[in-house]
């Protein structure tokens, strides 16, 4: 089956973000939605993801279940923004960078003619990220020697 490019309209994403803002509004929002934490929403997302998995076999239900997952993801992003000052755009930017880093046969010079070859490269690239993160963390923990002035 040939891939059809994803046709998501920016207006659809903005409309969903607006609906989430309506639900979480301090004055007029839904008390139940406002009371949820990112952790509670993430647990709900697991349940919705299971429903999506079942619905994939029933195409007439799949879009609705995917929408439920999107709603919870956007709600989690909103709650993280409110509670921790996390910019929700970082989630989009981060996953786009990760896709490029891990798919070097598409965005780099590697070759992956088969699914197995692609998986080997993906795992190699992921291991490389872990090593880089460990090195970065180690560098961050190095502190300059205490000054002998006194």
Secondary structure, 3 states (H helix, E strand, C coil): CCCCCCCCCHHHHHHHHHHHHHHHCCCCCCHHHHHCCHHHHHHHHHHHHHHHHHHCCCHHHHHHHHHHHHHHHHHHHHHHHHHHCCCCHHHHHHHHHHHHHHCHHHHCCCCCCCHHHHHHHHHHHHHHHHHHHHHHHHHHHCCCCCCCCC
